[in-house]
């Protein structure tokens, strides 16, 4: 009961209220989301963010990639990075856009980031970068809003809306056939996830798939003090894997402006968590960078949700 109450309140607080979707989205789900967030530029910070959209994202077709000023040209029939950038990049009427502002996805086939970057040049928006295809629906994205001295601090306040897809069957994490490196995946975290911390992404839902031992590590349900287990997450039970969050909330606390990692691997036949056992709490709306190692056996990320 405590988990259900906590998670429900978390979704409501982050979403600013859950509403009923309409139109085509209502046919797919009656769970809609609204999230207000900020991609701030902070001096001495890289301006790095990781963002998740709902599976049915509410982005409008507001940009025309083929136009010299995509944000002022109207739609082109494709919802891509230009639409997301024009929507999230200092949205106060568009008049205050100060760049550069970038959005990237990790392409697992080429083991490289694909990026689209927009900037304001003499009052006009110009976008460059070869990533112009439609946004993949179940990936998280990297956003970069670096601090530029000439611009000062920029808020880049955005409102993200969308809805759930109950028919979604999850995302498979695998090493590409080419075995190129590095092997990353940027996880899209459902806004109404039941997971509360990164350890659950690795091992499954606490108190359902496993119970916490006295030392904080996951143990079998019904007998948590026996051998450490990690039964139902994205860890394949053998190859090292990490779930990484870029902490950038600007509070200057320990770990701010850096990656925090939750790692699982197998050492002498036993599941091990060398970076600690509690890891960190998840924030719906953020995305999480997963680092796979070459021997990873395909696993599926499908978060339980309300």
C-alpha positions as a Markdown table, in Angstrom:
| # | Residue | x | y | z |
|---|---|---|---|---|
| 1 | Unk | 0.0 | 0.0 | 0.0 |
| 2 | Unk | 2.8 | 2.4 | 0.8 |
| 3 | Unk | 4.4 | 1.8 | -2.6 |
| 4 | Unk | 1.2 | 2.4 | -4.4 |
| 5 | Unk | 0.4 | 5.6 | -2.5 |
| 6 | Unk | 3.9 | 7.0 | -2.9 |
| 7 | Unk | 4.1 | 6.3 | -6.7 |
| 8 | Unk | 0.7 | 7.6 | -7.3 |
| 9 | Unk | 1.5 | 10.9 | -5.6 |
| 10 | Unk | 4.8 | 11.1 | -7.4 |
| 11 | Unk | 3.1 | 10.9 | -10.8 |
| 12 | Unk | 0.5 | 13.5 | -9.8 |
| 13 | Unk | 3.2 | 15.8 | -8.5 |
| 14 | Unk | 5.4 | 15.6 | -11.5 |
| 15 | Unk | 2.6 | 15.6 | -14.1 |
| 16 | Unk | 0.8 | 18.5 | -12.5 |
| 17 | Unk | -2.3 | 16.4 | -12.5 |
| 18 | Unk | -3.4 | 13.4 | -14.6 |
| 19 | Unk | -6.0 | 14.1 | -17.2 |
| 20 | Unk | -8.0 | 12.1 | -19.8 |
| 21 | Unk | -6.5 | 12.0 | -23.2 |
| 22 | Unk | -8.6 | 12.8 | -26.2 |
| 23 | Unk | -8.8 | 12.0 | -29.9 |
| 24 | Unk | -6.6 | 9.2 | -31.1 |
| 25 | Unk | -4.7 | 9.0 | -27.8 |
| 26 | Unk | -7.9 | 8.2 | -26.0 |
| 27 | Unk | -8.3 | 5.1 | -28.1 |
| 28 | Unk | -4.9 | 3.9 | -26.9 |
| 29 | Unk | -5.0 | 5.0 | -23.3 |
| 30 | Unk | -7.0 | 7.0 | -20.8 |
| 31 | Unk | -3.8 | 7.8 | -18.8 |
| 32 | Unk | -2.4 | 11.2 | -19.9 |
| 33 | Unk | 0.5 | 13.2 | -18.6 |
| 34 | Unk | 1.6 | 16.8 | -18.3 |
| 35 | Unk | 5.1 | 17.5 | -17.1 |
| 36 | Unk | 6.7 | 21.0 | -16.7 |
| 37 | Unk | 10.5 | 20.9 | -16.7 |
| 38 | Unk | 13.4 | 23.2 | -17.3 |
| 39 | Unk | 16.6 | 22.7 | -19.4 |
| 40 | Unk | 18.5 | 25.5 | -17.7 |
| 41 | Unk | 21.9 | 26.8 | -18.7 |
| 42 | Unk | 24.1 | 27.0 | -15.7 |
| 43 | Unk | 27.5 | 28.6 | -15.7 |
| 44 | Unk | 30.4 | 26.0 | -15.4 |
| 45 | Unk | 27.8 | 23.2 | -16.1 |
| 46 | Unk | 27.7 | 21.4 | -19.5 |
| 47 | Unk | 23.9 | 21.8 | -19.7 |
| 48 | Unk | 23.4 | 18.1 | -20.1 |
| 49 | Unk | 19.9 | 16.6 | -19.6 |
| 50 | Unk | 18.3 | 13.2 | -20.4 |
| 51 | Unk | 14.6 | 13.3 | -21.2 |
| 52 | Unk | 11.7 | 10.8 | -21.6 |
| 53 | Unk | 8.5 | 11.5 | -23.6 |
| 54 | Unk | 5.3 | 9.5 | -23.1 |
| 55 | Unk | 4.9 | 6.8 | -25.7 |
| 56 | Unk | 2.2 | 8.9 | -27.5 |
| 57 | Unk | 4.0 | 12.2 | -27.2 |
| 58 | Unk | 2.0 | 15.4 | -27.5 |
| 59 | Unk | 4.6 | 17.2 | -29.7 |
| 60 | Unk | 3.0 | 19.2 | -32.5 |
| 61 | Unk | 4.3 | 19.4 | -36.0 |
| 62 | Unk | 5.7 | 22.9 | -35.5 |
| 63 | Unk | 8.9 | 22.8 | -37.5 |
| 64 | Unk | 9.8 | 22.3 | -41.2 |
| 65 | Unk | 13.2 | 20.7 | -41.4 |
| 66 | Unk | 13.7 | 21.6 | -45.1 |
| 67 | Unk | 13.3 | 25.3 | -44.3 |
| 68 | Unk | 16.3 | 27.6 | -43.6 |
| 69 | Unk | 14.4 | 28.7 | -40.4 |
| 70 | Unk | 12.7 | 25.4 | -39.2 |
| 71 | Unk | 11.0 | 26.9 | -36.2 |
| 72 | Unk | 9.2 | 29.6 | -38.2 |
| 73 | Unk | 8.2 | 27.5 | -41.1 |
| 74 | Unk | 5.2 | 25.4 | -39.9 |
| 75 | Unk | 4.9 | 21.7 | -40.1 |
| 76 | Unk | 6.3 | 19.2 | -42.6 |
| 77 | Unk | 4.4 | 16.1 | -41.7 |
| 78 | Unk | 7.2 | 14.5 | -39.6 |
| 79 | Unk | 7.6 | 14.8 | -35.8 |
| 80 | Unk | 11.4 | 14.9 | -35.4 |
| 81 | Unk | 14.1 | 16.5 | -33.3 |
| 82 | Unk | 13.4 | 19.9 | -34.9 |
| 83 | Unk | 9.8 | 19.8 | -33.6 |
| 84 | Unk | 11.0 | 18.9 | -30.1 |
| 85 | Unk | 13.8 | 21.6 | -30.1 |
| 86 | Unk | 11.5 | 24.3 | -31.4 |
| 87 | Unk | 8.9 | 23.3 | -28.7 |
| 88 | Unk | 11.3 | 23.0 | -25.7 |
| 89 | Unk | 13.9 | 25.7 | -26.5 |
| 90 | Unk | 13.0 | 28.8 | -24.6 |
| 91 | Unk | 9.3 | 28.5 | -25.4 |
| 92 | Unk | 8.3 | 32.0 | -24.3 |
| 93 | Unk | 6.9 | 32.9 | -27.7 |
| 94 | Unk | 10.2 | 31.9 | -29.3 |
| 95 | Unk | 11.5 | 35.5 | -29.1 |
| 96 | Unk | 14.0 | 34.6 | -26.4 |
| 97 | Unk | 15.6 | 31.6 | -28.0 |
| 98 | Unk | 19.3 | 31.7 | -27.3 |
| 99 | Unk | 21.4 | 28.8 | -28.4 |
| 100 | Unk | 22.9 | 26.5 | -29.1 |
| 101 | Unk | 20.3 | 23.9 | -28.1 |
| 102 | Unk | 20.9 | 20.2 | -29.1 |
| 103 | Unk | 19.0 | 17.0 | -29.0 |
| 104 | Unk | 20.5 | 13.5 | -29.6 |
| 105 | Unk | 19.6 | 9.9 | -29.7 |
| 106 | Unk | 22.0 | 6.9 | -29.5 |
| 107 | Unk | 21.9 | 4.7 | -32.6 |
| 108 | Unk | 22.7 | 1.2 | -31.5 |
| 109 | Unk | 23.5 | 0.0 | -35.0 |
| 110 | Unk | 26.4 | 2.4 | -35.5 |
| 111 | Unk | 27.2 | 2.8 | -31.8 |
| 112 | Unk | 27.1 | 6.6 | -32.0 |
| 113 | Unk | 25.0 | 9.6 | -31.1 |
| 114 | Unk | 22.9 | 11.2 | -33.8 |
| 115 | Unk | 22.5 | 14.9 | -33.1 |
| 116 | Unk | 20.4 | 17.9 | -34.3 |
| 117 | Unk | 21.6 | 21.4 | -33.1 |
| 118 | Unk | 19.7 | 24.7 | -33.5 |
| 119 | Unk | 21.1 | 28.1 | -32.9 |
| 120 | Unk | 20.0 | 31.7 | -33.4 |
| 121 | Unk | 22.0 | 33.6 | -36.0 |
| 122 | Unk | 21.1 | 37.3 | -36.6 |
| 123 | Unk | 17.6 | 36.6 | -35.2 |
| 124 | Unk | 16.9 | 33.6 | -37.3 |
| 125 | Unk | 16.9 | 30.0 | -36.2 |
| 126 | Unk | 19.3 | 27.7 | -38.0 |
| 127 | Unk | 19.5 | 23.9 | -37.5 |
| 128 | Unk | 22.3 | 21.5 | -38.5 |
| 129 | Unk | 23.0 | 17.8 | -38.1 |
| 130 | Unk | 22.0 | 14.7 | -40.1 |
| 131 | Unk | 19.4 | 13.3 | -37.6 |
| 132 | Unk | 16.2 | 14.4 | -39.3 |
| 133 | Unk | 14.1 | 11.2 | -39.1 |
| 134 | Unk | 11.0 | 10.7 | -37.0 |
| 135 | Unk | 11.5 | 10.5 | -33.2 |
| 136 | Unk | 11.7 | 6.8 | -32.0 |
| 137 | Unk | 8.8 | 6.4 | -29.6 |
| 138 | Unk | 10.4 | 4.3 | -26.9 |
| 139 | Unk | 13.9 | 5.9 | -26.6 |
| 140 | Unk | 15.1 | 8.5 | -24.2 |
| 141 | Unk | 17.0 | 11.5 | -25.6 |
| 142 | Unk | 20.0 | 13.6 | -24.6 |
| 143 | Unk | 19.5 | 17.4 | -24.5 |
| 144 | Unk | 22.4 | 19.8 | -24.4 |
| 145 | Unk | 21.8 | 23.4 | -23.5 |
| 146 | Unk | 25.2 | 24.8 | -22.7 |
| 147 | Unk | 25.8 | 28.1 | -20.9 |
| 148 | Unk | 27.1 | 30.8 | -23.2 |
| 149 | Unk | 28.5 | 33.9 | -21.5 |
| 150 | Unk | 27.0 | 36.2 | -24.1 |
| 151 | Unk | 23.5 | 34.8 | -23.4 |
| 152 | Unk | 23.7 | 34.6 | -19.7 |
| 153 | Unk | 21.4 | 32.1 | -17.9 |
| 154 | Unk | 18.5 | 30.8 | -20.0 |
| 155 | Unk | 15.6 | 28.9 | -18.5 |
| 156 | Unk | 14.3 | 26.8 | -21.5 |
| 157 | Unk | 11.1 | 26.0 | -19.7 |
| 158 | Unk | 9.1 | 23.3 | -21.4 |
| 159 | Unk | 5.7 | 21.6 | -21.0 |
| 160 | Unk | 5.7 | 17.9 | -22.1 |
| 161 | Unk | 2.3 | 16.2 | -22.7 |
| 162 | Unk | 1.3 | 12.8 | -24.0 |
| 163 | Unk | -0.3 | 9.5 | -23.0 |
| 164 | Unk | 0.5 | 5.9 | -22.3 |
| 165 | Unk | 0.2 | 2.9 | -24.7 |
| 166 | Unk | -1.1 | -0.2 | -22.8 |
| 167 | Unk | -0.2 | -2.4 | -25.8 |
| 168 | Unk | 3.5 | -1.6 | -25.6 |
| 169 | Unk | 5.6 | -4.8 | -25.1 |
| 170 | Unk | 8.9 | -3.3 | -24.1 |
| 171 | Unk | 12.3 | -2.5 | -25.6 |
| 172 | Unk | 15.0 | -5.2 | -26.2 |
| 173 | Unk | 18.5 | -4.3 | -25.2 |
| 174 | Unk | 21.1 | -6.1 | -27.2 |
| 175 | Unk | 24.6 | -5.9 | -28.6 |
| 176 | Unk | 24.6 | -5.0 | -32.3 |
| 177 | Unk | 25.6 | -7.7 | -34.8 |
| 178 | Unk | 28.6 | -5.5 | -35.8 |
| 179 | Unk | 29.8 | -5.6 | -32.1 |
| 180 | Unk | 30.7 | -1.9 | -32.4 |
| 181 | Unk | 31.5 | 0.1 | -29.3 |
| 182 | Unk | 30.4 | 1.7 | -27.1 |
| 183 | Unk | 27.2 | -0.1 | -26.4 |
| 184 | Unk | 24.7 | 2.3 | -24.9 |
| 185 | Unk | 20.9 | 2.5 | -24.6 |
| 186 | Unk | 19.0 | 5.6 | -23.4 |
| 187 | Unk | 16.0 | 4.3 | -21.5 |
| 188 | Unk | 12.6 | 6.0 | -21.8 |
| 189 | Unk | 11.1 | 5.8 | -18.2 |
| 190 | Unk | 7.3 | 5.7 | -18.1 |
| 191 | Unk | 5.8 | 8.6 | -16.2 |
| 192 | Unk | 3.6 | 6.3 | -14.3 |
| 193 | Unk | 6.3 | 3.7 | -13.5 |
| 194 | Unk | 6.1 | 1.6 | -10.4 |
| 195 | Unk | 9.9 | 1.6 | -10.2 |
| 196 | Unk | 11.3 | 3.9 | -7.5 |
| 197 | Unk | 15.1 | 3.4 | -7.9 |
| 198 | Unk | 17.7 | 2.3 | -10.3 |
| 199 | Unk | 18.2 | -1.0 | -8.6 |
| 200 | Unk | 14.7 | -2.0 | -9.8 |
| 201 | Unk | 15.6 | -1.3 | -13.4 |
| 202 | Unk | 18.4 | -3.8 | -13.0 |
| 203 | Unk | 16.5 | -6.4 | -10.9 |
| 204 | Unk | 12.8 | -6.0 | -11.1 |
| 205 | Unk | 10.1 | -4.7 | -8.8 |
| 206 | Unk | 11.0 | -4.7 | -5.1 |
| 207 | Unk | 8.7 | -6.9 | -2.9 |
| 208 | Unk | 7.4 | -8.5 | -6.0 |
| 209 | Unk | 10.4 | -9.9 | -7.8 |
| 210 | Unk | 12.8 | -9.7 | -4.8 |
| 211 | Unk | 13.0 | -8.5 | -1.3 |
| 212 | Unk | 15.7 | -6.4 | 0.3 |
| 213 | Unk | 18.2 | -8.1 | 2.5 |
| 214 | Unk | 19.6 | -6.7 | 5.7 |
| 215 | Unk | 22.6 | -5.4 | 3.8 |
| 216 | Unk | 20.4 | -3.6 | 1.3 |
| 217 | Unk | 21.0 | -6.1 | -1.6 |
| 218 | Unk | 18.1 | -8.0 | -3.3 |
| 219 | Unk | 17.3 | -11.5 | -2.1 |
| 220 | Unk | 14.7 | -14.1 | -3.0 |
| 221 | Unk | 11.1 | -13.3 | -2.1 |
| 222 | Unk | 10.3 | -15.2 | 1.1 |
| 223 | Unk | 13.9 | -15.7 | 2.1 |
| 224 | Unk | 15.7 | -12.4 | 1.4 |
| 225 | Unk | 18.7 | -13.3 | 3.5 |
| 226 | Unk | 19.9 | -16.0 | 1.1 |
| 227 | Unk | 22.0 | -15.5 | -2.0 |
| 228 | Unk | 21.8 | -12.2 | -3.8 |
| 229 | Unk | 19.4 | -12.3 | -6.8 |
| 230 | Unk | 18.5 | -10.0 | -9.7 |
| 231 | Unk | 15.7 | -11.9 | -11.4 |
| 232 | Unk | 13.5 | -9.7 | -13.6 |
| 233 | Unk | 15.2 | -6.5 | -14.8 |
| 234 | Unk | 17.6 | -5.7 | -17.6 |
| 235 | Unk | 20.6 | -7.4 | -16.0 |
| 236 | Unk | 21.1 | -10.8 | -17.8 |
| 237 | Unk | 22.5 | -12.4 | -14.7 |
| 238 | Unk | 26.1 | -12.4 | -15.8 |
| 239 | Unk | 27.5 | -9.6 | -18.0 |
| 240 | Unk | 28.2 | -6.3 | -16.2 |
| 241 | Unk | 25.6 | -3.6 | -16.9 |
| 242 | Unk | 25.1 | -0.1 | -15.4 |
| 243 | Unk | 22.2 | 2.3 | -15.3 |
| 244 | Unk | 23.4 | 5.9 | -15.1 |
| 245 | Unk | 21.7 | 9.2 | -14.2 |
| 246 | Unk | 23.1 | 12.6 | -14.9 |
| 247 | Unk | 22.4 | 14.6 | -11.8 |
| 248 | Unk | 22.1 | 18.2 | -12.9 |
| 249 | Unk | 19.5 | 19.8 | -10.6 |
| 250 | Unk | 21.9 | 22.7 | -9.7 |
| 251 | Unk | 21.7 | 22.2 | -6.0 |
| 252 | Unk | 25.5 | 21.9 | -5.8 |
| 253 | Unk | 25.1 | 18.8 | -3.5 |
| 254 | Unk | 27.4 | 15.8 | -3.7 |
| 255 | Unk | 27.4 | 14.3 | -7.1 |
| 256 | Unk | 25.7 | 17.2 | -8.8 |
| 257 | Unk | 26.8 | 17.9 | -12.4 |
| 258 | Unk | 28.0 | 14.3 | -12.9 |
| 259 | Unk | 26.8 | 10.7 | -13.6 |
| 260 | Unk | 25.6 | 8.5 | -10.8 |
| 261 | Unk | 25.8 | 4.8 | -11.6 |
| 262 | Unk | 24.0 | 1.6 | -10.5 |
| 263 | Unk | 26.0 | -1.4 | -11.5 |
| 264 | Unk | 25.3 | -5.2 | -11.5 |
| 265 | Unk | 27.6 | -8.0 | -12.5 |
| 266 | Unk | 28.6 | -11.5 | -11.6 |
| 267 | Unk | 31.7 | -12.2 | -9.5 |
| 268 | Unk | 32.8 | -15.8 | -8.7 |
| 269 | Unk | 29.2 | -16.9 | -9.5 |
| 270 | Unk | 27.5 | -14.4 | -7.2 |
| 271 | Unk | 25.5 | -11.3 | -8.2 |
| 272 | Unk | 27.5 | -8.2 | -7.2 |
| 273 | Unk | 26.8 | -4.5 | -6.8 |
| 274 | Unk | 30.2 | -2.8 | -6.7 |
| 275 | Unk | 28.9 | 0.7 | -6.8 |
| 276 | Unk | 26.6 | 0.2 | -3.8 |
| 277 | Unk | 23.2 | -1.3 | -3.0 |
| 278 | Unk | 20.8 | 1.6 | -2.7 |
| 279 | Unk | 21.8 | 3.4 | -6.0 |
| 280 | Unk | 19.6 | 6.5 | -6.5 |
| 281 | Unk | 15.9 | 7.4 | -6.8 |
| 282 | Unk | 14.3 | 7.7 | -10.3 |
| 283 | Unk | 12.7 | 10.8 | -11.6 |
| 284 | Unk | 9.9 | 10.2 | -14.2 |
| 285 | Unk | 10.5 | 12.6 | -17.0 |
| 286 | Unk | 14.2 | 11.9 | -17.0 |
| 287 | Unk | 15.9 | 9.2 | -19.2 |
| 288 | Unk | 18.7 | 6.9 | -18.1 |
| 289 | Unk | 21.9 | 5.9 | -19.9 |
| 290 | Unk | 22.5 | 2.2 | -19.8 |
| 291 | Unk | 26.0 | 0.9 | -20.6 |
| 292 | Unk | 26.1 | -2.7 | -21.9 |
| 293 | Unk | 29.2 | -4.9 | -22.1 |
| 294 | Unk | 30.0 | -7.2 | -25.1 |
| 295 | Unk | 28.7 | -10.4 | -23.6 |
| 296 | Unk | 25.3 | -9.1 | -22.7 |
| 297 | Unk | 22.5 | -11.5 | -23.5 |
| 298 | Unk | 19.4 | -9.7 | -24.9 |
| 299 | Unk | 17.0 | -8.5 | -22.2 |
| 300 | Unk | 13.8 | -6.5 | -22.3 |
| 301 | Unk | 13.0 | -3.3 | -20.5 |
| 302 | Unk | 9.3 | -3.1 | -19.7 |
| 303 | Unk | 8.6 | -1.2 | -16.5 |
| 304 | Unk | 5.5 | -2.1 | -14.5 |
| 305 | Unk | 3.2 | 0.9 | -14.1 |
| 306 | Unk | 0.0 | 2.1 | -12.7 |
